[in-house]
């Protein structure tokens, strides 16, 4: 029976434990991040892309076994610069 890997960025088909090794699955374990028209994964921020199609093609940065278990939903990280006149709180370490 063929299963589909549920890890983000993998989606490969796999059949059994005999061929499912610790290096079978290439995936991302971070969150997608969208900032200033650039997209990247928080686990590999050095690979920023300008289009969503390019973003989807970024190879996974982690290797492990495939899994058929549904992964927890990944919430995208959206960042943006403050707007002019917008108050931005600054938090400093206290003692």
N, C-alpha and C positions, 0 to 999 in steps of 0.2 A: 504494500500500500504506500503510495507516494504522499508525503506530507509537505506542506509549505512552511519554511522557516518564518517565524514571527518577529525576528529581530529587525530593528530599524535599519534599512539600507541593505538588507540581504534578500529576502523573499525567494531564496533558492528552494528547489525541490530536493527532498532527501528521502531515502527509503528506510534505512535501518541503522542500528547502532554500530554495525560493523564498519560502515563507511563514514560515520559521523564522528570525526576526531576533534581534538582541541583546536585544530587549525582549519576546520571545514568552513566556518562561518566568518565572513568579513563584514563588520557592521559598525555602527556608531553607538556609543553608550551615553552620549551627551544629548543636549536639546538643540533643536534648530533655533537660530537667532537671526532676526531680520533688523538691520540697522543701517540707516542712511542709504537705502537702495542696494545694500550688500547683504548676502545671505551666507551663513556659515554654521557649523556645528560647534557648540560650546566645548566639545571634547577635542576639536582640532581647529582653533580659531585662525590659524595661519593660512587656511585654505578658503579665503573669501571669494565669492562669485557674484557677478552682477546680474545674472538672469536666473530665474527659478529652474529652468531646464539644466543649466550648468551646475547649480546647487545640487540637484538630484543625482548628478553624475559623480559627485565627490566620493571616492572610494572610502569604505569604512576604515577606521583607524584601530580597531580592536579585532582580535581573532579569538574564537571560542567554538564550542559545539553548537550545531543548529538546535533550535527548540520549536516544538509545535505549540507550546503554551503561549497564550495571548500575553503580550507585554503590557505593562501599565501605560495608559495614554500619555503621550509626550506633549507637554504644553509648550508652544513656541515662546521664546523670550523675545519681547519687542522692546527695543530701547530707542530713545529719541532725545535730542538735545532740548533743554528747556526753551520755551518761547520767550521772546523779549518781555520783560516785566513780570515773568512768572517767578514766584518765590520757590526756591529750592532749599530745603533744610539741609544743614551740614551737621553731621554727627561726628564727634571726636571722642577718642578714648578718655575716660575719666578715671579718677583715682580715689 
